[in-house]
Each structure stands twice: as C-alpha cells, then as structure tokens.
C-alpha cells in the first residue's frame, strides 16, 4: 500500500472524528490489584555517562549491590552502584553489536541480541553463544530469569509467531537453560486489544488510523522492551518503549494492571529490574540527552 496516496485522507478522517463523543471509551478492567510503586514519584534518579546514553538493558548483579547495564552498540558490561549510580567497573564480553537485554543466573551473566542470540558470560572464562531459534523478525528486546522453570524469558518487540493465533499479540518466549532449547509455545502472550482496554480506549477504526499515522500513539501500542519478576508480588513486570507503558502480568498470563509512563521522564524505556529489597529500577535512553535510571521504592502502608 502506498502511504503517500492515503495519508491525506486518513489524516482528514482522524481530525474529523477525533472529537466525536458518540464513540464510547472502553472501561478500564477492575482486577483488585494495586501497583506497589508510585510511578510519578521516583525516590532517586541516576544520570548516566555517555557510554550509556543508549542504555538498552538492565539487571541486578550477583553481589546484589551493583546493577549491570548494557548499551545497544558495544559488547561491554557496566557495573553500577545501586545507591549512587556510579559506574564502578566495565567488562568487555564480545564484539560490538545490537545488544538488548541482560540478566544474571547464579554467577553467569546472560546477554541477548535483537536477533535472539544469547551470550553466556561466566564469572571467569570465555563467553559462549546459545542459539534460541528466534531471529531478527521477532526483534528480541528484553531478558529475564524465571527461577520457577529455570528458563530465560525473551520478550519480542516484533512478530509473536506464525499463524492467526499470534495476530495483534506480543510474545514472551522461554529458553530452557537445562536443555538449552527454546520452548515452542510462548510463556506469555500479551493481547494488544487488552492493552487498549486498559488504556480506556477503543481499538477500532480510530485506533487503526492512529496506528497508521504513528504506531506509538495507537490505543493498543505495546512493544516489550524490558521485563523482570518482582520479589514483592511474584508477578512479571513488563515495560514497553513503543506504547510507553508498564504492564504487570500474573502467572496465569492475565494483566493485573497497565499504567502509562510519563514520556518526559521515559522518552525510551528499555531496561527493568528489581533489587532484593523490592526496589524497582527502570532505565531509559537519553534521546539526545544523557541516559537515566529511575529507582522506585515499594509503597509501605
């Protein structure tokens, strides 16, 4: 389809119908879940050095007192103090490439490329590669460890799978670390229609128009870019760079809650992790400025 021929018509339709009051908004679901973090009130912010302007992944180090960050260009690990945000160590693990997620399992550090390739970086010794069978079409953006199934979770920004069952969905696959094999079925599927419901918006014609004009403005926009399990409630927290939202996914795959992120604070959220105390860290690229990490302490009653 030639976009140049349709753009003026679609834009006119968007303007003409944007103020229509006869299109009801969808009710936000009620699940009884309360987010234990105040996203508008971080307790601290770390401004990152130039090497992390394009920070693309975030994890907690094995010593629990350092964060591990990567950028999407260099095969380098950055170890940051969880209290000051200062980079206290840098470690080269591979060649420059498109790295998107980092996670720690025991004393091993895992890094994932956007094409699905996993890199295991041991505490000592040589980095090894693992083939997940995913490829660049899936556009892997996030990495987390599921201790219950001893698997790495890979969040896909791109395609979710083959067939109608994956239409309008985003997938999170599990890579079994014991068998070193990708499980065939996704561990989680996030339905973008459900995302639209949580945003209290319709996902019909107007949503399609907005998606055509700007995918990030669509009611159902949600492309995972980081994920981690919370030690507070054991749910899976997933952030989306496209869609600028934080979703909490229950073990059964249902959405417990979805919250929009402040686009000024999070111009491009890419990394998410928790420390042992349950404090949540979200990293964002600088988009022309310095990269940043925000820390949120759980709300105590």
Protein Blocks (a to p, Z undefined) as FASTA:
>chain_A
ZZklmmmmmmmmmmmmmmpckbccdddddehiacfbdfklcfbdcdddfklmmgcbdcdd
fklpaccdddfkbccdddddfklopafbdcdfbdcdddfbdcdehjaccdddfkopacdd
dfbdcdddddehiafklopabdcddfklopaddddfbdfbecjklgoiacdddddfklop
acfbafbdcdfklmmmmnopafbfmmmmmmmmomklpmklccdfbdcddfklopacdddf
bhpaaddddfkopafbdcdddfklmmbacbdcddfkopacddddfehpacdddddddddZ
Z
